[in-house]
Each structure stands twice: as structure tokens, then as C-alpha cells.
Amino acid sequence: MKRKNTALSIGLVLLSTTAFAQSALRLPDASPAAETGQTIGITDVTVRYHRPAVNKRKIWDGQVPYGVVWRAGANENTTVSFSTPVKVEGKDVPAGTYALYMVPAAGPWTLVLSRFAGDWGAYNYDPAEDVLRVAVTPRSVPESQERLGYTFEDLGKDSATLVLRWEKLAVPIRIQVDVAGAVRASIEAELRGGKHWNADAWAAAARWELRNGNLEAALRDADRAVEAGTTLTALRTKAAVLEKKGDAKGAAELRARASSVANEAETINITVAPMLGEKKYDEAIAWLTGYAEKHPDSRELWRVHAFLGDAYSGKKQPDRARAEYEKAMAGAHDNSERTEVQDSINSVRAEE
């Protein structure tokens, strides 16, 4: 009896050691791990899952039975993460990471999001932990997909469709985001932190509110920007807000103050960019040519030639644009400046 107990003990030790050794090695997985993500507005959506293969099996109501909670993948349960609150199939879902389960059926399926995201498969699934349970409608597709996969389709400004594809079936899940609400919450959080004293951060918040039609919020943030520092960006941002509110005189005074604090690069930018934006290409070329003649030794001469390239490109004169870009490239001082010029050159080539 003693000998049997000793043998049993040795066997258990060997079994434990073998299991430990297997977990310590990275070996190929029959259902490889995968991850896919998409940003909607500023909301990051991430799906982590494993990819089983069809492998000549009957999948639906076979390998994956109808009427049973399924991990929507293989191995650990599939998870989906949202960095901000979203709507899934029209239902509110808070920010967080959730287990993504499905209940397949001959007709509409049931999509389930569970707050317990650490399961292996669906063995410990508990309906009491459901955050969402909603119907989704699969559709047949002509081409069979060997390995299960998730993709994002129909990406818009505030929505996208997450699609599970496997065999000849696609299961769409519609995700919507309150972009304005998410952005405002993000801005508020950032400006309460280290960026609270950053004039340009407040100016960026003001410009976002201005673009989205909230003039009072834009003016409030522009005032905070100027309080934090009379930078070029802060002053010109508040000028833009005042102009939109009908205070042309106040806007002009602020732009004059902005010009007085601008460095050479900023002076070129704030002078020429509006001309190009309004397609006043001849006016921009005249100003830039005159500037180059007056400042032949300027460190910013490369920028002048780059803007001339933009102007000639706008006039549909690619040869002259290319010549200016080549001068800009020759005068650029570092990789960042050369990359900026190269991007413009590539744009001209794409239009030829």
C-alpha cells in the first residue's frame, strides 16, 4: 500500500510538472488569437478573440449549436472594449470591457454583453451579469470564410458596424457614439489636469466649440486661453470667435496683437494660409515672392518655397509647383521639414 501511494504521488508530481511546462511554452494555437479595433470620433472600440477554422465541419447548429450561449470565437471568451459610452444596437452601454457572447438561432440571434470578461468560453456565464441583451439579424454571404473574424464596416462620423464573419454567415452589430458628448467630456478631463495652464489647449477647445456652433462656450474657452498666455494661437483663436459673434473691431485688434508676438515662421503661416484657403493664389505668390526677395538669408526660406509650391499646385501648374518644392527640399533643415515638403510633392504627383 505504501508503494502504491508513493507511485501515485510521483505520478501527480509528474503530471503537475508537465502541465506547468506546457503553459510555459508558446506553441501554435489551433485557433489563433486576434485583435481588431476602430476609432469612432474619439472612441476606441477593440475586439479581442480567437479564430477557429471551419475545417470541413458543420458550423451552425453543429459545431455551434442553436439556443446555447456561445463565446463568439474560441478559447477564452471574446471581449469588446469601449473607451467612452456608446450605443450598441440602439441600447446604452457604459465605457468598459465586456465579454461578447451570442446565442445563435435559425432566425434572429441574441447578442449578449456581460460585465464578467474573464471567463474561459462561456462555462461561467451568469445572466445576472448581463449589461446588454439584444436581437441581431445574421445574413448569408456567398463566399465561405474559413476562419472566424471580426471587421468594422460602414464607418461614419459617429457610427460603425462590427461584423462577425464565419463560414457563409455575417452577423452585424451597430455601434453609435455621441461624438460631441465624448469630445466635451475628454476636453473637460484634460483641462482639469496638467493642460489647465496651457493656453494653446484652451484655444484648441475654443476652436472645437466654434466649429460646432457653440459660440458662448467658444468665447469662454478663448478667454481662458488668453488668460493662460497671450500666445499667437490664443489671440487669433479669440479673434476668430469675436469675428463670428460680429465684433469685427475687437477681432482686428486681437489679430494685430497676435502679429506683434508672432515669430517669422508664424508670420508667414498666418499671412499666406488664409490666402491659399480662399484660393487667392496670385496674391499669395506675389507676397511670397516679395518676402523671398527681401529676406534672401532667412532660415524660413524653405517654407516660402513650400507655400509657393502649394500656390502653383492650386493654379494647376505642376511643373512650377515641383520646382518650388525642390527648392524647399534643398533648403529644409531637418527630417521633419523634409517630410512636410515630400508630402506636398507626393500630392502634386498624385494629381498629374
Number of C-alpha atoms within 10 A of each C-alpha: 6 7 8 9 10 11 12 12 12 12 12 12 12 12 12 11 11 12 11 11 10 10 9 9 8 7 8 7 11 12 16 14 15 13 15 14 16 17 17 19 17 18 22 14 23 16 21 19 25 23 21 20 20 16 10 7 10 11 15 16 13 9 10 17 14 16 14 14 19 23 26 28 27 20 20 19 26 27 25 21 19 18 16 21 18 24 15 21 19 11 13 15 18 13 15 14 20 24 27 26 25 22 21 23 17 10 12 15 18 18 23 23 24 22 18 18 18 17 16 14 19 20 11 10 21 11 12 8 13 16 17 19 18 15 15 19 15 20 13 12 13 8 10 13 16 16 17 21 22 23 15 19 15 9 14 11 13 17 21 21 19 22 18 18 22 24 22 15 19 19 20 21 19 17 22 22 21 18 19 15 12 18 17 14 12 13 17 13 13 14 15 10 9 9 14 16 16 17 24 23 22 29 27 19 22 29 24 19 22 21 11 11 12 13 18 14 17 27 23 16 26 33 19 22 28 22 15 18 15 17 19 23 22 29 27 24 31 27 25 24 26 21 15 14 13 11 13 15 12 16 22 16 12 22 19 14 16 23 17 11 14 16 12 12 13 15 15 19 15 16 14 22 15 12 17 19 9 8 14 16 20 16 14 22 22 11 17 22 14 11 15 16 9 10 11 10 9 13 14 18 21 24 24 26 25 28 26 29 29 29 26 23 22 17 15 14 15 19 14 17 24 22 17 25 27 19 18 26 23 12 18 21 13 9 10 10 16 17 13 15 27 17 11 19 23 11 13 22 11 8 9 9
